[in-house]
Amino acid sequence: MTNEELFEKIKSKFGDYIIEHDTFRDELSVTIKKEKLIELMKFLHDDPELQFDYLVMMTAVDFPEREERFDLVYELRSIPHKMIMRVKTRTKEDEPVDSVVSIWNSANWDERETYDMFGIKFNNHPDLRRILMPEDWEGYPLRKDYPLKGKPEDDLWLDKHLPEGQIKKPRHTRMP
Amino acid sequence: MNKTYEVDNEREVIVNVGPQHPATHGVLRYVVKLDGERIVDSDPQVGFLHRGIEKLAEYMTYQQFNPYTDRLDYLAAMNNNLAYVMAVEKLLGIDKDIPERAQYIRVIMAELGRIASHLVWLATHALDIGAMTVFLYCFREREYILDMYEMACGNRLTYNYIRIGGVARDLPKGFMDKLKEFVKLFPPRLKEYHTLLTKNRIWLKRTKDVGYISREDAINYGIAGPCTRGSGVDWDLRRDMPYSVYPELNFEVPVYDEGDVYARYLVRMDEMLQSNRILEQCIEKIPDGPAMIDAPQYVWEPKERLMMNNYALMKHFVKVVKGIKAPAGEVYFGAENPKGELGFYIYSTGEGKPYRLKIRSPSFINISAMPKMVEGGLIADIISVIGSLDFVFGECDR
């Protein structure tokens, strides 16, 4: 199935909810409203002509100047039909998105990571907690407004967690 | 990070494996809830090696980020270079124009990397279960590969040899002779490992019917690479979504249906032989020609040209400081790495730096399926499951 046919198939069912679509370097990406995300994913997963049974990865992209700040990106692959496509959706900073763990278990850790790095919450996720950063860390490191070298407040976290008696200062100097 | 467990009755115990346990291959903390010796529930905790590589990538030009990919899966750094570079080339739209010689050199390096990585896997996996001898044998052969890498690029662990547009420099004199020697020598050595382990009773007891995962679960949990092929999923990116010159090469994809640790062991053992076959064909087929694409807008020009040509030097400064102009758009490229599928998702806004770069690391996803594999098993089986998943924490935690 070519990218055009694939898009037509999706359009015939979810035409009103598609925000935009694009084919770049032979990869189809479809942006859908987040209310219909789960329905679309289920359709892609179960339809016998598509069978996108493998979630390659999911992540987010941050656009701080936009009102709907985050793009969520899902890379799908159909192992029986050897196809790939990308589904995207948009969300605001404080609005949760439906979790796709019920469809693909591999989304479990990916969504945890997205929560950890961007602060996006997921509905119906079985176990949403930080994964790479410490559990009491404040802020979300992969947001664009998070400075590369960390915030001055991060020193407080170190003070709290360094063992007693360890020399706490001077620490490495941070850029303003 | 912590999941809190509560003990329901007297028989239940909570055990911490790691993060400094030698069999966890790095810094994995594994919290296990036990009923006697049976595993009731478990929770792998990662992130101890988190370095923020994805954040760093947003502040770097495409060329600058290349050495960082070496630090992901440091046992197969060439393969990481290849995956990243192919992703950027796909974004730039030059992936079809890479000179053939460069493509063949890349495949040679990647397959050597696969053998080297699998050798370390076999060595440590066997060592964890108690077979010390295999460790010494495997590192003997790995030494050959590292020597070859050192000949080609001067480094033994982190190479930065495969660059955007080709490879850093052509193969040195004597490399092909050494490679010919290696492909002749390796299959008999592989037989030696088979005699040590494949029918060894202790080995069979520790690996057969341990860490089982079904075909459907393997796909649903997103496990990639040799681990899925041990569960009967006939999928290899080199064959099914071919890249580089793999379509011109003849190799088989080993698949076993059992889905246990032993099946994954057999898959990797067979893969080493297939890699050796690919290397043999590469020696035959490698053509002469340039090892770098002629596209001055994207790649560094040769030193002679920079020294002789004023304009080329000026352009070089701009490329180094501001980065190459990549078109706006987003691409995903996944390559078949020894550990599984390593993918790079790049979102470009048309500037010299990626706006967002996401690394799809096979180790991360494979570990997430561990609770499913060890559930109901014995606590000692955790060690063989860890060995069979073959993860590296540089890649898992990024």
Chai-1 contact restraints between the chains, C-beta under 6 A:
chainA,res_idxA,chainB,res_idxB,connection_type,confidence,min_distance_angstrom,max_distance_angstrom,comment,restraint_id
A,F24,B,G329,contact,1.0,0.0,6.0,A-B,restraint_1
A,R25,B,K90,contact,1.0,0.0,6.0,A-B,restraint_2
A,R25,B,V331,contact,1.0,0.0,6.0,A-B,restraint_3
A,D53,B,I219,contact,1.0,0.0,6.0,A-B,restraint_4
A,Y54,B,I219,contact,1.0,0.0,6.0,A-B,restraint_5
A,L55,B,G222,contact,1.0,0.0,6.0,A-B,restraint_6
A,M57,B,R360,contact,1.0,0.0,6.0,A-B,restraint_7
A,T59,B,K358,contact,1.0,0.0,6.0,A-B,restraint_8
A,V61,B,Y347,contact,1.0,0.0,6.0,A-B,restraint_9
A,V61,B,R356,contact,1.0,0.0,6.0,A-B,restraint_10
A,E75,B,Y332,contact,1.0,0.0,6.0,A-B,restraint_11
A,I79,B,W235,contact,1.0,0.0,6.0,A-B,restraint_12
A,K82,B,D240,contact,1.0,0.0,6.0,A-B,restraint_13
A,N105,B,N220,contact,1.0,0.0,6.0,A-B,restraint_14
A,N105,B,Y221,contact,1.0,0.0,6.0,A-B,restraint_15
A,S106,B,Y221,contact,1.0,0.0,6.0,A-B,restraint_16
A,S106,B,G222,contact,1.0,0.0,6.0,A-B,restraint_17
A,S106,B,I365,contact,1.0,0.0,6.0,A-B,restraint_18
A,N108,B,S368,contact,1.0,0.0,6.0,A-B,restraint_19
A,W109,B,S368,contact,1.0,0.0,6.0,A-B,restraint_20
A,I131,B,G47,contact,1.0,0.0,6.0,A-B,restraint_21
A,L132,B,G47,contact,1.0,0.0,6.0,A-B,restraint_22
A,L132,B,H50,contact,1.0,0.0,6.0,A-B,restraint_23
A,E135,B,M1,contact,1.0,0.0,6.0,A-B,restraint_24
A,P141,B,K55,contact,1.0,0.0,6.0,A-B,restraint_25
A,L142,B,K55,contact,1.0,0.0,6.0,A-B,restraint_26
A,L148,B,Y59,contact,1.0,0.0,6.0,A-B,restraint_27
